[in-house]
Amino acid sequence: MRLTKILFSTAIVAIFCCTAAFTTTSSSNMKNTGDWFFLEDKNVGFGVDHDVIHFGNWKDDVRQIKLRVTDGPLKMYKMIIHFDNGSTQNVELRNRFAQGSESRVIDMDGGLRHLTKIEFWYETKGFIRGKSRIAVWGKN
């Protein structure tokens, strides 16, 4: 009888420890601020154009952003990042992105900032499909 109680108690403690370990691991992963996270994207069409990505209900602040280009190549000329206090940051890219490529990491002026929108000027002219998708990723 005593051996049964000891084994039962040991099993309960082991289950509790395993449950606590998994709970701690999963909650710390969700709050990890070192990971890149998706902010917003925009499908862009044929030719030289200007587009805007709005961040309406987005609640996270970022220190850095990067762009990922998918669905086709893109030539990016410049980008203007708008912040919630009305200030802007001009980013000269002048870069040709292959399908599936990323921009360099762009640091936000002033550290941790809240984005309201990003304007960008690009060209898909001369590319076979004439369409691309630009995704903005952030990191705090």
C-alpha positions, 0 to 999 in steps of 0.5 A, a space after each residue: 500500500 505504501 509503495 503504491 502511494 509513493 509511485 502514485 505521488 511520483 507520477 503526479 509530480 512528473 506529470 505536473 513538471 512536464 506540463 509546467 515545462 511545456 507551458 513555459 516553453 510555449 508562452 515564451 515562444 509567443 513573446 519572443 521579440 527577436 523573431 521576424 513577423 508578418 505585417 502586411 502585403 500588397 499585390 502590385 501590377 504591371 508598369 511603373 507605379 506608386 502604391 501604399 501599404 496601410 497598417 490600420 489596426 496593427 498594434 505592434 511597434 518595430 525597430 526594423 523592417 524588411 521587404 520580401 518580394 514574391 510572385 515575380 521580380 520587381 525593381 524598387 526605386 524608393 520607399 517612404 515610411 510614415 509613423 504615427 506621430 506624422 514623421 517620415 523616413 525616406 529609404 532609397 532602395 534602387 534595387 532589383 528584387 528577384 522573385 523570392 528575394 528580400 531587401 536589406 534590414 531597414 532600421 527605423 529612425 528613433 528606435 521602436 516606432 509605430 508604422 501607419 503606412 509605407 509608400 513605395 515606387 516600383 517598376 514591373 515593366 519588362 518582366 514576363 508576368 508583370 505582377 509581384 507581391 511585396 510583403 513587409 516583415 517587422 522585428 521589435 
